[in-house]
């Protein structure tokens, strides 16, 4: 399993990612699952929980990969390599859904156990997430804090 979506707090959706290198088939399945959630309509919040970071809480290889730009294709010189077609699929899905996120996403929290990753990206998280998804964003090292941040932005309480 590469991901799991929890929707018991609907319209706050929690996406757990267990692998940072999903094959194209899984990425397409993820997008189809998220499209079903978005089809429900109304305001929503998102928490993305990077479970794969829990095995490497101090890894700092991400700093070598970051060049300040979003990967727009599968060809780049980063250590982290996408499966063929994944970056193109991500770009197409984001383009197709950006307006929906801009209109209805109240906030997106990213949670990672990698403390160096969080320390590096947390100050940039809102800018990066706003640019990619057109909704407010933040990064946390703790699932409960990330969840509380999104819940505080929801138009109605979710429990």
Secondary structure, DSSP 8 states (H G I E B T S, - for coil): --EEEEEEETTEEEEEES-SS--HHHHHHHHHHHHHHHTT-S-EEEEEEEGGGGG-TT--THHHH--SS---SS----SS---TTHHHHHHHHHHHHHHHHHHHEEEEEEEES-HHHHHHHGGGHHHHHHHHHSS-EEEESSHHHHHHHHHHHSSS---
